[in-house]
Amino acid sequence: MNNRMKLALIQMDIHAGHPDDNFERMAPLLERAVNEGDKPDVIVVPEMWNTGYDLARIREIADPEGARTIEFVSSFSRKHGVNVVAGSVAASRAALGGGVTNTAYAFDRAGGRIAEYAKIHLFKLMDEHLHLEAGERPGRFELEGVPAGAMICYDIRFPELARKLALDGAKVLFVPAEWPHPRLHHWRTLLQARAIENQMYVVACNRCGASGDTQFFGHSMVVDPWGEIVAEAGEEETILRAEIDLALTDEVRGRIPVFADRRPTLY
Ligand SMILES: O=C(O)CCC(=O)C(=O)O
């Protein structure tokens, strides 16, 4: 992959409460991502794409131990030799007495699972805390030698978590989301802020469409370490493509030495 990384972000609609439908929708979108245009190095998909936010039925419809998702995405990655940051899915856990986590996975080109992290901050405005179990570990991983991190949706409101991932070396932050109207300005501003303050790429894949009264605006985005928007989708279902140059992270970190200038003993 050298320093360049080709990205394909699948900004898809999700049918809340219907995992079979969502697996059926995801399959052709993944195929399009690798077969149309330049083959990407990394595909990224949104948050909770298997179930959507049918939280009242989440224990019933979640993927037991993430097994279906793992098999589905891993075999796709292996077949096409592509990395996939597999968004997040609702996964039920026998170890949590059937409790459900909002879990992100990543797979390498050989289909190997290289990351697993569950959303740490549950979003009370949508009652997540009443139905889901919170994750306990940050999502730091390596993607073909590139230090990376993942933060799911609401987690991006917590700059300490992004900073921790950056201090642990992350140069690219992947953000799977289901971020709705009317908070488009929060979404765009927070993604740019996390990129600027941590001098890293932010690759954010949001869903589009509607669930009940909630409208999701899409606007999946790739932001560079200088805070410039490299690519941004509109509100429709689409595959957003971008190519990033990871050398820019070191260059920007050299230009304004934020990490060297930190004074953590004071805060
Ligand atoms: O923080 C927000 O405004 C949106 C968060 C959200 O929708 C989520 O975490 O699912």
The ligand as a Tripos MOL2 file, in Angstrom:
@<TRIPOS>MOLECULE
LIG
   10     9     1     0     0
SMALL
NO_CHARGES

@<TRIPOS>ATOM
      1 O1        -23.7960   12.4440   18.9330 O.co2     1 LIG1
      2 C1        -24.7140   12.5570   18.0950 C.2       1 LIG1
      3 O2        -25.2530   13.6340   17.8450 O.co2     1 LIG1
      4 C2        -25.1840   11.3570   17.3280 C.3       1 LIG1
      5 C3        -24.7370   10.0890   17.9580 C.3       1 LIG1
      6 C4        -25.4890    8.9160   17.4720 C.2       1 LIG1
      7 O3        -26.4590    9.0360   16.7580 O.2       1 LIG1
      8 C5        -25.0160    7.5850   17.8310 C.2       1 LIG1
      9 O4        -24.0140    7.4480   18.5360 O.co2     1 LIG1
     10 O5        -25.6560    6.6040   17.3900 O.co2     1 LIG1
@<TRIPOS>BOND
     1     1     2 2
     2     2     3 1
     3     2     4 1
     4     4     5 1
     5     5     6 1
     6     6     7 2
     7     6     8 1
     8     8     9 2
     9     8    10 1
@<TRIPOS>SUBSTRUCTURE
     1 LIG1         1 GROUP 0 **** ****
